[in-house]
Amino acid sequence: MRINCPVCGERDRREFYYVGDAVTLERPERNADLDVWDDYLHLRDNPAGLTRDLWHHEAGCGAWLVVNRNTVTHAVSDVVLAREVAR
C-alpha cells in the first residue's frame, strides 16, 4: 500500500505508523475506571470497507495524517494533514 504524504509525496506504508480510527476513538478521562482504559487501549473494530484512520509518518517528516482508505482493496482515496481536519 502506498500513502501520498502531503509533505513528502508518495511513500510505502512501512514508513507510517497506524494509530487507529480518526473518527470515533476518544481518549477516556484521566480518572476513568481501568476497564474503560483497557477497552480504549486494546479493543478496536476491524471493519471491512471504507475507513478514516489516523497515521503518523514516523520514518519521514513526522506529520500526523488522516487517511481515507478501503481495508478490502487497500486503495487510499484521500490523505490530509490531521491539523487541517475539523473535529
SULLINJO-V686191 format. One record per residue. BURIAL is b if it has 24 or more other C-alpha atoms within 12 Angstrom, else e. Layout:
BEGIN
{{BURIAL} {BURIAL}}
END
This chain:
BEGIN
{{e} {e} {b} {b} {b} {b} {e} {e} {e} {e} {e} {e} {b} {e} {b} {b} {e} {e} {e} {b} {b} {b} {e} {e} {e} {e} {e} {e} {e} {e} {e} {e} {e} {e} {e} {e} {e} {e} {e} {e} {e} {e} {e} {e} {e} {e} {e} {e} {e} {e} {b} {b} {b} {b} {b} {b} {b} {e} {e} {b} {e} {e} {b} {b} {b} {b} {b} {b} {b} {e} {e} {e} {e} {e} {e} {b} {e} {e} {b} {b} {b} {b} {e} {e} {e} {e} {e}}
END
